[in-house]
Amino acid sequence: MDKPLTLIVACAANRVIGRAGRLPFDIPEDKKWFHDRTAGQTVVLGRICYETWPQVLADGRQPVVITSNRALASDRVRVAADVPAALVLAQTLPGEIMVCGGQRIYEETLPLADRLLLTLVHADVPGDTWFPEWRHLPWRETWRKESRDANYRYTFSVLER
Ligand SMILES: NC(=O)c1ccc[n+]([C@@H]2O[C@H](COP(=O)([O-])OP(=O)(O)OC[C@H]3O[C@@H](n4cnc5c(N)ncnc54)[C@H](OP(=O)(O)O)[C@@H]3O)[C@@H](O)[C@H]2O)c1
C-alpha cells in the first residue's frame, strides 16, 4: 500500500507563503516546528525551496528535488522531473513523505494529500507565492495549538482527509 502524503506549510490568511524567494514572515516557533516535523523524513520540494533551505540535509532528511537540472542529483539528493515522478521515487525512500512546496508543487499535490500540517498566520502579508485554497476541502482537524509572538498570532493544525 502507498504511504500517506503529507503537505506541510506556513500560510498567511491571504494564502501568501513566499516573497522574493524567502519566507514572508520570521516566526521562530514555526521554523522549529517545520524542522522537527520534517526531520528523518522524505521531503519533496521544488528547486528554489531546496536551494534556500541550508539545513535540508541535516537531521536525516531525504530530499527529492523537483527540477529540470539533473546535475543537482548526488548520493544524498534525488532529483525528479515532475511531481508524479517525485512521488513514485519518494515511495521507495524511508520515513514519511512530506511535501514542502513551493507553489506549483502544493497546487499539484493538495488534491492528493492525506494530511495537511498547517501553520495559519492570522495576518495578510505581501508576497509573490501562494498556497492553493484548502478551506473548502473536507478536512478533519485532529490537533490544534494556538500561539503568538511579538509580531503574529498563528495556529498550528493537523488536518486529515
Ligand atoms: N511558507 C511556507 O511554508 C513555504 C514553503 C515552501 C516555499 N515557500 C516559499 O515559496 C517560495 C519558493 O517557491 P516557488 O514556488 O517559487 O519555487 P519552487 O517550487 O521551490 O521551485 C521552483 C522550481 O522548481 C521546479 N518545479 C517546481 N514545480 C514544478 C513542477 N510542478 N514540475 C516541474 N518542475 C517544477 C522548477 O525547477 P527548474 O527551474 O530547476 O526546472 C522551478 O523553477 C519561496 O519564497 C519560499 O520561501 C514557503
The ligand as an SDF file (V2000), in Angstrom:
LIG
                    3D

 48 52  0  0  0  0  0  0  0  0999 V2000
    5.5920   29.2690    3.9060 N   0  0  0  0  0  0  0  0  0  0  0  0
    5.9460   28.0400    3.5680 C   0  0  0  0  0  0  0  0  0  0  0  0
    5.6260   27.0570    4.2690 O   0  0  0  0  0  0  0  0  0  0  0  0
    6.7410   27.8330    2.3310 C   0  0  0  0  0  0  0  0  0  0  0  0
    7.0140   26.5340    1.8890 C   0  0  0  0  0  0  0  0  0  0  0  0
    7.7050   26.3970    0.6930 C   0  0  0  0  0  0  0  0  0  0  0  0
    8.1320   27.5110   -0.0020 C   0  0  0  0  0  0  0  0  0  0  0  0
    7.8710   28.7450    0.4740 N   0  0  0  0  0  0  0  0  0  0  0  0
    8.3130   29.9290   -0.2720 C   0  0  0  0  0  0  0  0  0  0  0  0
    7.9490   29.7460   -1.6260 O   0  0  0  0  0  0  0  0  0  0  0  0
    8.9730   30.3130   -2.4570 C   0  0  0  0  0  0  0  0  0  0  0  0
    9.5810   29.1900   -3.3010 C   0  0  0  0  0  0  0  0  0  0  0  0
    8.5640   28.5110   -4.0140 O   0  0  0  0  0  0  0  0  0  0  0  0
    8.4230   28.6120   -5.6020 P   0  0  0  0  0  0  0  0  0  0  0  0
    7.0620   28.0920   -5.9210 O   0  0  0  0  0  0  0  0  0  0  0  0
    8.7990   29.9880   -6.0280 O   0  0  0  0  0  0  0  0  0  0  0  0
    9.5920   27.6640   -6.1170 O   0  0  0  0  0  0  0  0  0  0  0  0
    9.9330   26.0990   -6.0010 P   0  0  0  0  0  0  0  0  0  0  0  0
    8.7440   25.2610   -6.2830 O   0  0  0  0  0  0  0  0  0  0  0  0
   10.6800   25.8260   -4.7370 O   0  0  0  0  0  0  0  0  0  0  0  0
   10.9900   25.9910   -7.1800 O   0  0  0  0  0  0  0  0  0  0  0  0
   10.6170   26.2910   -8.4910 C   0  0  0  0  0  0  0  0  0  0  0  0
   11.3920   25.3870   -9.3970 C   0  0  0  0  0  0  0  0  0  0  0  0
   11.1540   24.0160   -9.0500 O   0  0  0  0  0  0  0  0  0  0  0  0
   10.8910   23.2700  -10.2260 C   0  0  0  0  0  0  0  0  0  0  0  0
    9.4620   22.9830  -10.2420 N   0  0  0  0  0  0  0  0  0  0  0  0
    8.5300   23.4640   -9.3840 C   0  0  0  0  0  0  0  0  0  0  0  0
    7.3280   22.9120   -9.6300 N   0  0  0  0  0  0  0  0  0  0  0  0
    7.4980   22.0710  -10.6580 C   0  0  0  0  0  0  0  0  0  0  0  0
    6.6200   21.2070  -11.3300 C   0  0  0  0  0  0  0  0  0  0  0  0
    5.3350   21.0960  -10.9670 N   0  0  0  0  0  0  0  0  0  0  0  0
    7.1160   20.4660  -12.3470 N   0  0  0  0  0  0  0  0  0  0  0  0
    8.4230   20.5760  -12.7020 C   0  0  0  0  0  0  0  0  0  0  0  0
    9.3060   21.3920  -12.0710 N   0  0  0  0  0  0  0  0  0  0  0  0
    8.8510   22.1160  -11.0630 C   0  0  0  0  0  0  0  0  0  0  0  0
   11.4050   24.1230  -11.3620 C   0  0  0  0  0  0  0  0  0  0  0  0
   12.8140   23.9210  -11.3040 O   0  0  0  0  0  0  0  0  0  0  0  0
   13.8660   24.1530  -12.5050 P   0  0  0  0  0  0  0  0  0  0  0  0
   13.7480   25.5880  -12.8880 O   0  0  0  0  0  0  0  0  0  0  0  0
   15.1820   23.8180  -11.8680 O   0  0  0  0  0  0  0  0  0  0  0  0
   13.4810   23.2130  -13.5990 O   0  0  0  0  0  0  0  0  0  0  0  0
   11.0270   25.5090  -10.8510 C   0  0  0  0  0  0  0  0  0  0  0  0
   11.7450   26.5510  -11.4930 O   0  0  0  0  0  0  0  0  0  0  0  0
    9.9920   30.9380   -1.5310 C   0  0  0  0  0  0  0  0  0  0  0  0
    9.6400   32.3010   -1.3140 O   0  0  0  0  0  0  0  0  0  0  0  0
    9.8020   30.1330   -0.2690 C   0  0  0  0  0  0  0  0  0  0  0  0
   10.2450   30.8300    0.8760 O   0  0  0  0  0  0  0  0  0  0  0  0
    7.1960   28.9220    1.6140 C   0  0  0  0  0  0  0  0  0  0  0  0
  1  2  1  0
  2  3  2  0
  2  4  1  0
  4  5  1  0
  4 48  2  0
  5  6  2  0
  6  7  1  0
  7  8  2  0
  8  9  1  0
  8 48  1  0
  9 10  1  0
  9 46  1  0
 10 11  1  0
 11 12  1  0
 11 44  1  0
 12 13  1  0
 13 14  1  0
 14 15  2  0
 14 16  1  0
 14 17  1  0
 17 18  1  0
 18 19  2  0
 18 20  1  0
 18 21  1  0
 21 22  1  0
 22 23  1  0
 23 24  1  0
 23 42  1  0
 24 25  1  0
 25 26  1  0
 25 36  1  0
 26 27  1  0
 26 35  1  0
 27 28  2  0
 28 29  1  0
 29 30  1  0
 29 35  2  0
 30 31  1  0
 30 32  2  0
 32 33  1  0
 33 34  2  0
 34 35  1  0
 36 37  1  0
 36 42  1  0
 37 38  1  0
 38 39  2  0
 38 40  1  0
 38 41  1  0
 42 43  1  0
 44 45  1  0
 44 46  1  0
 46 47  1  0
M  CHG  2   8   1  16  -1
M  END
$$$$
